[in-house]
């Protein structure tokens, strides 16, 4: 029996069984047709953005250490609100825009555009410590990933840009070079960024591990929305309005007792 005849008989059978059966079959077909993230891509994202990846992410707090000392952050709810602002209107959103633009420039082979994004990403850091945070992690990520998972995209980046390399640009180039879809790569990057902030908050405030997971759960839709906005944004849309967080990063430079580098 031909495939077309089988499909026709299936539709007739579903119509006889009623609309619910037809809807269920359509939903099942849609799920089957959906392209999932390849196992190799998932493996690489989980490895690259793991706390164990040797980029030193655990040593940075993005100004949270000063905010805790100043009394701005004393509970899980206050940490949730602070990080929501960073992801919506601060460093998290800016990183997301830079990530998406870097990925697209790399994928299209537009060296000029990639150079412009890399230069802007380095220039946008609002303080010396934030600059150190993003560029030290960016350089470490490039060096380690090129050694373990080499790709031509890194070679191309080295030819067009020799200046300080921001972390979101480095991860975006790796993702594009290994043909990992942008949407999943960006979401994974933002989740890892938020997780590192939460880890710093748990240690500094301090909070219990369960409170830390409550903050993680609270930020799930925030991360998704930040990624969605960044995918539709241009470089002109990148910008920060979280002045207190930027001040915290600046004040941290002269904080007397410190556990973190930023």
C-alpha beads as a LAMMPS data file, in Angstrom:
LAMMPS data file: protein, C-alpha beads

262 atoms
261 bonds

1 atom types
1 bond types

-500.0 500.0 xlo xhi
-500.0 500.0 ylo yhi
-500.0 500.0 zlo zhi

Masses

1 110.0

Atoms # bond

1 1 1 0.000 0.000 0.000
2 1 1 1.436 3.411 -1.015
3 1 1 2.344 6.088 1.506
4 1 1 -0.255 8.535 0.165
5 1 1 -3.022 5.929 0.548
6 1 1 -1.908 5.146 4.110
7 1 1 -1.940 8.846 5.013
8 1 1 -5.410 9.249 3.476
9 1 1 -6.816 6.276 5.397
10 1 1 -5.287 7.646 8.623
11 1 1 -6.958 11.026 8.130
12 1 1 -10.318 9.374 7.435
13 1 1 -9.946 7.224 10.564
14 1 1 -9.119 10.256 12.684
15 1 1 -12.127 12.151 11.333
16 1 1 -14.378 9.258 12.315
17 1 1 -12.890 9.168 15.794
18 1 1 -13.572 12.855 16.330
19 1 1 -11.685 16.179 16.594
20 1 1 -9.766 15.271 19.751
21 1 1 -8.038 12.352 18.081
22 1 1 -7.184 14.490 15.067
23 1 1 -5.758 17.227 17.273
24 1 1 -3.688 14.715 19.224
25 1 1 -2.305 13.245 16.013
26 1 1 -1.433 16.723 14.685
27 1 1 0.330 17.618 17.948
28 1 1 2.290 14.370 17.832
29 1 1 3.311 15.022 14.229
30 1 1 4.441 18.533 15.096
31 1 1 6.585 17.189 17.913
32 1 1 8.141 14.616 15.591
33 1 1 8.877 17.252 12.944
34 1 1 10.565 19.591 15.412
35 1 1 14.366 19.572 15.053
36 1 1 16.052 18.929 18.389
37 1 1 19.473 20.176 19.454
38 1 1 22.073 17.589 18.386
39 1 1 23.654 15.659 21.239
40 1 1 27.124 16.934 20.329
41 1 1 25.945 20.559 20.469
42 1 1 24.256 20.038 23.815
43 1 1 27.378 18.357 25.160
44 1 1 29.583 21.277 24.115
45 1 1 27.274 23.941 25.522
46 1 1 27.079 22.117 28.844
47 1 1 30.860 21.734 28.942
48 1 1 31.717 25.292 27.873
49 1 1 29.242 26.938 30.248
50 1 1 29.796 24.652 33.204
51 1 1 31.165 26.188 36.432
52 1 1 34.041 23.725 36.003
53 1 1 35.155 25.269 32.695
54 1 1 38.472 27.027 33.425
55 1 1 37.565 30.660 32.766
56 1 1 37.567 31.744 36.420
57 1 1 33.881 32.738 36.487
58 1 1 33.601 31.802 40.176
59 1 1 35.981 34.626 41.131
60 1 1 33.753 37.451 39.834
61 1 1 30.597 38.920 41.393
62 1 1 29.804 41.845 39.023
63 1 1 29.650 44.252 41.957
64 1 1 27.421 42.034 44.120
65 1 1 30.043 41.954 46.852
66 1 1 29.866 45.717 47.379
67 1 1 26.052 45.670 47.126
68 1 1 25.901 43.146 49.950
69 1 1 28.279 45.176 52.114
70 1 1 26.254 48.333 51.434
71 1 1 23.089 46.592 52.619
72 1 1 21.354 46.518 49.233
73 1 1 21.102 42.730 49.205
74 1 1 20.046 40.901 52.355
75 1 1 17.605 38.234 51.149
76 1 1 16.719 35.925 48.271
77 1 1 13.930 38.281 47.165
78 1 1 16.296 41.250 46.959
79 1 1 18.833 39.160 45.028
80 1 1 16.075 38.080 42.627
81 1 1 15.085 41.679 41.958
82 1 1 18.670 42.829 41.512
83 1 1 19.482 40.075 39.017
84 1 1 16.222 40.603 37.182
85 1 1 17.285 44.199 36.560
86 1 1 20.722 43.069 35.330
87 1 1 19.110 40.675 32.868
88 1 1 16.419 43.083 31.736
89 1 1 18.238 46.431 31.584
90 1 1 21.870 45.812 32.499
91 1 1 24.918 43.711 31.774
92 1 1 22.920 40.564 31.069
93 1 1 20.862 42.161 28.321
94 1 1 23.878 43.932 26.819
95 1 1 25.794 40.658 26.749
96 1 1 22.844 38.996 25.025
97 1 1 22.727 41.625 22.268
98 1 1 26.491 41.418 21.753
99 1 1 26.284 37.625 21.691
100 1 1 23.568 37.562 19.016
101 1 1 25.328 40.127 16.821
102 1 1 28.693 38.357 17.140
103 1 1 27.127 35.018 16.262
104 1 1 25.427 36.364 13.149
105 1 1 28.511 38.209 11.943
106 1 1 30.628 35.086 12.411
107 1 1 28.091 32.812 10.706
108 1 1 27.838 35.096 7.685
109 1 1 31.601 35.531 7.430
110 1 1 31.294 39.307 7.883
111 1 1 34.684 40.088 9.406
112 1 1 34.087 43.826 9.495
113 1 1 30.859 43.450 11.464
114 1 1 32.460 40.969 13.856
115 1 1 35.360 43.327 14.481
116 1 1 32.956 46.187 15.219
117 1 1 31.022 44.089 17.718
118 1 1 34.206 42.887 19.427
119 1 1 35.480 46.455 19.724
120 1 1 32.149 47.753 21.047
121 1 1 31.887 44.908 23.559
122 1 1 35.240 45.829 25.072
123 1 1 34.377 49.539 25.123
124 1 1 30.999 49.111 26.820
125 1 1 32.388 47.859 30.146
126 1 1 31.395 50.590 32.658
127 1 1 34.259 50.052 35.120
128 1 1 37.796 48.712 35.291
129 1 1 36.724 45.576 37.129
130 1 1 33.837 44.828 34.765
131 1 1 36.304 45.217 31.888
132 1 1 38.652 42.760 33.594
133 1 1 35.764 40.371 34.268
134 1 1 34.545 40.128 30.684
135 1 1 37.913 40.258 28.907
136 1 1 39.768 37.852 31.213
137 1 1 36.981 35.302 30.842
138 1 1 36.777 35.921 27.115
139 1 1 40.482 35.324 26.559
140 1 1 40.519 32.265 28.833
141 1 1 37.494 30.818 27.050
142 1 1 39.076 31.309 23.634
143 1 1 42.396 29.757 24.644
144 1 1 40.875 26.684 26.295
145 1 1 38.224 26.092 23.663
146 1 1 40.631 26.511 20.769
147 1 1 42.913 23.932 22.378
148 1 1 40.155 21.391 23.037
149 1 1 37.544 22.161 20.351
150 1 1 39.396 24.017 17.560
151 1 1 37.461 25.600 14.713
152 1 1 38.152 27.952 11.813
153 1 1 36.013 30.678 13.383
154 1 1 38.649 31.259 16.064
155 1 1 41.374 31.531 13.412
156 1 1 39.281 34.088 11.554
157 1 1 38.663 36.069 14.746
158 1 1 42.399 36.164 15.492
159 1 1 43.062 37.712 12.077
160 1 1 40.520 40.505 12.349
161 1 1 40.677 41.375 16.056
162 1 1 43.715 41.391 18.341
163 1 1 42.292 43.599 21.063
164 1 1 40.572 42.661 24.356
165 1 1 37.986 39.944 23.806
166 1 1 34.694 40.153 25.722
167 1 1 33.255 36.920 27.073
168 1 1 29.938 36.942 25.134
169 1 1 31.808 37.502 21.870
170 1 1 34.132 34.561 22.529
171 1 1 31.297 32.155 23.376
172 1 1 29.236 33.353 20.406
173 1 1 32.109 32.774 17.979
174 1 1 32.629 29.268 19.358
175 1 1 28.927 28.484 19.030
176 1 1 28.763 29.806 15.478
177 1 1 31.977 28.050 14.509
178 1 1 30.594 24.735 15.720
179 1 1 27.191 25.430 14.121
180 1 1 25.279 25.302 17.382
181 1 1 21.962 27.147 16.868
182 1 1 21.923 30.743 18.059
183 1 1 18.719 30.530 20.073
184 1 1 19.937 27.626 22.208
185 1 1 23.465 29.021 22.531
186 1 1 22.237 32.389 23.741
187 1 1 19.797 30.875 26.234
188 1 1 22.542 28.647 27.645
189 1 1 24.949 31.581 27.932
190 1 1 22.434 33.721 29.832
191 1 1 21.500 30.860 32.154
192 1 1 25.173 30.300 32.981
193 1 1 25.675 34.020 33.576
194 1 1 22.707 34.162 35.939
195 1 1 23.839 30.986 37.707
196 1 1 27.244 32.508 38.423
197 1 1 25.637 35.633 39.883
198 1 1 23.364 33.483 42.029
199 1 1 26.328 31.452 43.258
200 1 1 28.074 34.664 44.309
201 1 1 24.936 35.879 46.067
202 1 1 24.485 32.609 47.927
203 1 1 28.020 32.875 49.288
204 1 1 27.946 36.585 50.072
205 1 1 24.552 37.332 51.660
206 1 1 24.656 34.369 52.632
207 1 1 21.729 32.231 51.489
208 1 1 20.923 28.551 51.731
209 1 1 21.187 26.319 48.689
210 1 1 17.404 25.999 48.475
211 1 1 17.013 29.785 48.382
212 1 1 19.582 29.847 45.602
213 1 1 17.463 27.432 43.573
214 1 1 14.356 29.521 44.222
215 1 1 16.171 32.485 42.697
216 1 1 17.200 30.299 39.761
217 1 1 13.576 29.261 39.206
218 1 1 12.392 32.866 39.484
219 1 1 14.853 33.952 36.779
220 1 1 13.869 31.263 34.263
221 1 1 11.264 33.400 32.424
222 1 1 13.472 36.484 32.833
223 1 1 16.325 34.752 31.016
224 1 1 13.951 33.576 28.278
225 1 1 12.581 37.094 27.772
226 1 1 16.064 38.648 27.699
227 1 1 17.107 36.166 25.020
228 1 1 13.957 36.835 23.003
229 1 1 14.499 40.596 23.083
230 1 1 18.171 40.277 22.202
231 1 1 17.445 38.102 19.176
232 1 1 15.247 40.863 17.766
233 1 1 17.585 43.721 18.743
234 1 1 20.316 45.626 16.928
235 1 1 23.560 46.998 18.322
236 1 1 21.797 50.353 18.761
237 1 1 19.496 48.679 21.297
238 1 1 22.356 47.697 23.602
239 1 1 22.550 49.840 26.719
240 1 1 22.297 49.827 30.491
241 1 1 20.032 51.637 32.946
242 1 1 21.097 49.874 36.162
243 1 1 23.082 52.733 37.682
244 1 1 23.261 51.267 41.184
245 1 1 24.807 48.047 39.829
246 1 1 27.365 50.038 37.832
247 1 1 28.213 52.098 40.926
248 1 1 28.593 48.861 42.895
249 1 1 31.117 47.590 40.350
250 1 1 33.073 50.862 40.614
251 1 1 32.992 50.974 44.418
252 1 1 34.186 47.397 44.597
253 1 1 37.559 48.497 43.208
254 1 1 38.357 50.176 46.544
255 1 1 36.440 47.868 48.879
256 1 1 38.629 47.072 51.867
257 1 1 37.834 43.375 52.305
258 1 1 37.097 41.381 49.174
259 1 1 36.476 37.762 48.236
260 1 1 35.850 38.429 44.540
261 1 1 37.751 40.165 41.737
262 1 1 34.740 42.259 40.691

Bonds

1 1 1 2
2 1 2 3
3 1 3 4
4 1 4 5
5 1 5 6
6 1 6 7
7 1 7 8
8 1 8 9
9 1 9 10
10 1 10 11
11 1 11 12
12 1 12 13
13 1 13 14
14 1 14 15
15 1 15 16
16 1 16 17
17 1 17 18
18 1 18 19
19 1 19 20
20 1 20 21
21 1 21 22
22 1 22 23
23 1 23 24
24 1 24 25
25 1 25 26
26 1 26 27
27 1 27 28
28 1 28 29
29 1 29 30
30 1 30 31
31 1 31 32
32 1 32 33
33 1 33 34
34 1 34 35
35 1 35 36
36 1 36 37
37 1 37 38
38 1 38 39
39 1 39 40
40 1 40 41
41 1 41 42
42 1 42 43
43 1 43 44
44 1 44 45
45 1 45 46
46 1 46 47
47 1 47 48
48 1 48 49
49 1 49 50
50 1 50 51
51 1 51 52
52 1 52 53
53 1 53 54
54 1 54 55
55 1 55 56
56 1 56 57
57 1 57 58
58 1 58 59
59 1 59 60
60 1 60 61
61 1 61 62
62 1 62 63
63 1 63 64
64 1 64 65
65 1 65 66
66 1 66 67
67 1 67 68
68 1 68 69
69 1 69 70
70 1 70 71
71 1 71 72
72 1 72 73
73 1 73 74
74 1 74 75
75 1 75 76
76 1 76 77
77 1 77 78
78 1 78 79
79 1 79 80
80 1 80 81
81 1 81 82
82 1 82 83
83 1 83 84
84 1 84 85
85 1 85 86
86 1 86 87
87 1 87 88
88 1 88 89
89 1 89 90
90 1 90 91
91 1 91 92
92 1 92 93
93 1 93 94
94 1 94 95
95 1 95 96
96 1 96 97
97 1 97 98
98 1 98 99
99 1 99 100
100 1 100 101
101 1 101 102
102 1 102 103
103 1 103 104
104 1 104 105
105 1 105 106
106 1 106 107
107 1 107 108
108 1 108 109
109 1 109 110
110 1 110 111
111 1 111 112
112 1 112 113
113 1 113 114
114 1 114 115
115 1 115 116
116 1 116 117
117 1 117 118
118 1 118 119
119 1 119 120
120 1 120 121
121 1 121 122
122 1 122 123
123 1 123 124
124 1 124 125
125 1 125 126
126 1 126 127
127 1 127 128
128 1 128 129
129 1 129 130
130 1 130 131
131 1 131 132
132 1 132 133
133 1 133 134
134 1 134 135
135 1 135 136
136 1 136 137
137 1 137 138
138 1 138 139
139 1 139 140
140 1 140 141
141 1 141 142
142 1 142 143
143 1 143 144
144 1 144 145
145 1 145 146
146 1 146 147
147 1 147 148
148 1 148 149
149 1 149 150
150 1 150 151
151 1 151 152
152 1 152 153
153 1 153 154
154 1 154 155
155 1 155 156
156 1 156 157
157 1 157 158
158 1 158 159
159 1 159 160
160 1 160 161
161 1 161 162
162 1 162 163
163 1 163 164
164 1 164 165
165 1 165 166
166 1 166 167
167 1 167 168
168 1 168 169
169 1 169 170
170 1 170 171
171 1 171 172
172 1 172 173
173 1 173 174
174 1 174 175
175 1 175 176
176 1 176 177
177 1 177 178
178 1 178 179
179 1 179 180
180 1 180 181
181 1 181 182
182 1 182 183
183 1 183 184
184 1 184 185
185 1 185 186
186 1 186 187
187 1 187 188
188 1 188 189
189 1 189 190
190 1 190 191
191 1 191 192
192 1 192 193
193 1 193 194
194 1 194 195
195 1 195 196
196 1 196 197
197 1 197 198
198 1 198 199
199 1 199 200
200 1 200 201
201 1 201 202
202 1 202 203
203 1 203 204
204 1 204 205
205 1 205 206
206 1 206 207
207 1 207 208
208 1 208 209
209 1 209 210
210 1 210 211
211 1 211 212
212 1 212 213
213 1 213 214
214 1 214 215
215 1 215 216
216 1 216 217
217 1 217 218
218 1 218 219
219 1 219 220
220 1 220 221
221 1 221 222
222 1 222 223
223 1 223 224
224 1 224 225
225 1 225 226
226 1 226 227
227 1 227 228
228 1 228 229
229 1 229 230
230 1 230 231
231 1 231 232
232 1 232 233
233 1 233 234
234 1 234 235
235 1 235 236
236 1 236 237
237 1 237 238
238 1 238 239
239 1 239 240
240 1 240 241
241 1 241 242
242 1 242 243
243 1 243 244
244 1 244 245
245 1 245 246
246 1 246 247
247 1 247 248
248 1 248 249
249 1 249 250
250 1 250 251
251 1 251 252
252 1 252 253
253 1 253 254
254 1 254 255
255 1 255 256
256 1 256 257
257 1 257 258
258 1 258 259
259 1 259 260
260 1 260 261
261 1 261 262
